[in-house]
Amino acid sequence: MEYEKIIGTGNTAIVYEWGSNKVLKLFHQGYPMEAIIREFKNASLIRDMDFPKPIAYKVIYCGEQAGIIYDRLDGESLLDWVIKTENAYKCAVYMARLHKKIIKYSISDVPNYKDFLRRDIERVQDLKEREKALSIIDKLPDGNSLCHGDYHPGNIFIYNEKTAVIDFMNICHGPFLYDIARTVFLVQYTPIPEGVKHKEKLQQLRKTLADLYLEQMNVKREMIRDYLSVITVARMGECPNERRSAFL
């Protein structure tokens, strides 16, 4: 089948129209094949769970690239929606409503969240930061809740006030508070790209959204403080060129 019309672009892949109701998520050349297979496996594991998401059908090869065929989602990303509307409260409601449907499930055939954290922390150059984070991880609880691992408005689609989640690369199991903390980190503490207009206004919107999301999830910041501290250090290994944001 021909694929020409681009409908989305991300850091790891370009999404193309594939027929009338599907898309091809075509990963960039050189992207690790094991990561693509892992995403497809993760999507298959959660296929029958009752929360809105695109179904993954198969892995295909296009020359030296590989991709996954997914259902096509109508609408726009919740990130675009909240930037356009500036309605942080309603965005938080959408996020929390969908997230609660995800984390209520238990899962075991995916990595432990601590393995994700340790992998990235081991890449951190600062020995003191690394050892402190690893000592905190040992004290954090285990759990079997389904954690998306990358849950934020950019990975949520909205159409006619209905939402669906995408991107299943980082699915893991752990306590649900880990996934909530990861969301807060991604929403509030990752840097705003250079050149974005009204930076201070956008940063305030992000903080407000994080606060409202926690309120909707009925979680206090004190409950996720240790998770956030470890996630912050792990991010230094995950994205070493990213400017660090402090929260303590």
N, C-alpha and C positions, 0 to 999 in steps of 0.2 A: 504493500500500500504506500502511496506517496505521502510524504510529510513535508510540508512547506510553510504552512502558516504558524508563526510563533504566537503563542498566547501567554507565555510567561517565561521569565528568565531569573535564575537563582545563582547562588555561588557554586553549586555543584552540577547543575543541569539546566538544559533549556527544555521547555514544555511546548510540544507541538500539537496541533489539532490532528486527530487520528480518526477519520470517519466522522459520522454525525454525532456520536455521543461518547466518544472516548478520547484520551490524550496519550501521547507518548512522552514520558519523562526521559529524555535522552541525556545521559551523563557525559560530561566533558571527556574528551580523549585523555587516556591516562588515569582516569579515576579508578581506584582499586575495585577489581571485580568482586572481591570478597565482601566489600561494603554494599555493592548493588544486590548481591545475593542475600545479604543479611536484611536489607530493607524489604525485599520481596518476601522473605521468610517471615519477618515480623508482621507484614501486612496480611499474610495468609493466616497467621496465628490468631489475629484479632478479627478476622473476616466475619465471624458469626456473632460477635459481641454487639449488643444493641445500643450503639451510639452512631450518629451520622458520620460517614467517612466514605471516600471513594474505594471501590473494590479494586484490588490488583489482580490482573489476569495472567500475565506471563512476562518473562524476560525475553527480549529480542535483541538481535545483533544487527547493527547497521555499519558495515565496514569495520573499522577499528573501534567503534563505540558500541556501548550496550545501553539498553533502556528498559523501562517497565511500562506496560500498558495499563492505564488506570481508567476508571470512569471519569467522565468530564463533569466538573462542578460548575454550575451557573453562579453568577454574582461576582463579588469582589472580595478581596481580603479584608478582614476586620481591621487591619492596620490602616488601609486606605480609607475605610469607612470612618474610623474614629478621627483621623487627621482631618477629614473633610467636614465631619459634623461637630467635632470637639465635644461630643457627648460621652464623657468618660464614665458617667454613671451607667448608662445603658450598655456601653461596651463591657463594663465589669460584670453586669448581669448576664450578658451573653456568654462571656468567658467562664464564669463560675457555673452557670447552668450546664454547659457542655462538659466542663472538667469534672463535675460531680458524677456525671454518667460514666466517665472513663475510669476514675480512680476507685469506683465501687467494685470493679472486677479484680479477681485474684489471678495471678499468672506465675508460672515457674520456669517455663522453657525459654527464658530470655536471661541476659546477664543480670547479676546483682548490681544495684546502683553503686555500691562501694567499689566494684571493679572499674566502672567508668571513671569514678573520681580518682582512684589510685593511679590508673593509667595516665591521666593528664597531670596529676601532681608529680609523678616520677620524672616528668619532663621539665619541671620548674628548676631554674638554675639556682635560685636562692635557697641554700641548704636549711637555714633557720625557718623560713616560711614552709618549706617542704616537710620538715620534721614535725612542726607544730600542727600542720593540717592532718598529717597521717596519724598523729596521736589523738586528734579529735575524732577522726573516722572510726577508730577502734571503739570509741565510747558511744557512737551513734547506734540506734536500734536497727535491727533487720526488719524485713516486712515482705509481704507478697502482693501488695497492691500494684496494679498496672500503672506504671509511670511512663508518660509519653516521652519525657526527657528533653523536649524542645517545644513546649507548649507556650505560645505567645500569639498575639493578634496577626502576625504575618503568616502563621500556619493555620489560621482559621478562615474559612470562607463564609460569607453571609449572603443570603438571597431570600427576599420576601420575609425577613426577620427570622429565618431559619439558618442555623449554623452547622458546619461540618469541619472536621479536623483533617489535616493532611500531614505528610512527612513522618514516616515511621522508622527512620534510621536509628534513633537513639532510645527506642523502647527498652525498658528494664523493669525489674521488680524491686520494691523497697517500701518503706513507709510512705503513705500519701503525702506527709509533710515535706518530704524531699522534693516531690514534683511541684508542690506549691511554692517552695523556696526557689526552685530553679526558674519558675515562671516569674516570680518577683524580681529575681536577678536580671532576667532577660528584658523584662519590661522597663525596669527603672535604672539599672546600673551599667548596662552596656553603653559604649560611647555613641553619641550622635555623629553621623558622618560629617566630615568637613564640607563647608559650602551650603549647608542647610540653613534656610532663612528662619528668623525668629527662634533661634536656638533656645533661649531662656524660656520662652513661652512653651515650646515643645517639651523641654525638660520638666517644667511644672505640670504639664498635662500627664506626662509619664508617671510622675510621683503620685499625682492624684489618682490615676488609674490603678496603680499598684495598691494604694491604700483602700480604694473602693473594692477592688478584687478580693483583698484579704477579708474585708468586712463581709462580703457576700459568701466567702468560704468559711466564715466564722472562725478565723484563725488570727491570733495575735502575733505581732512581730517577735515577741520574746520566744514564741514556740518554734520559730524557724531560724533563730539567730545563729546557732551552731552550724546548721546546714548552710546558711548563707556564707559564713566565714570560710568553710571548706570549698564551697562552689567558687568563691572569689579567687582562692589560690589555684584551684583546678583550672580556672579559665586562663590563668597565666601560662599554663602548659598547653591548653587547647588552642588558644589564639595568642601566641607570644608577642605579636606585633600590635596588639590591641591596647589602647590606653586604659590603665586601671582606674576604676572608680571606687572610692572608699565609701563605706556605709557605717562604720562604727564611730 
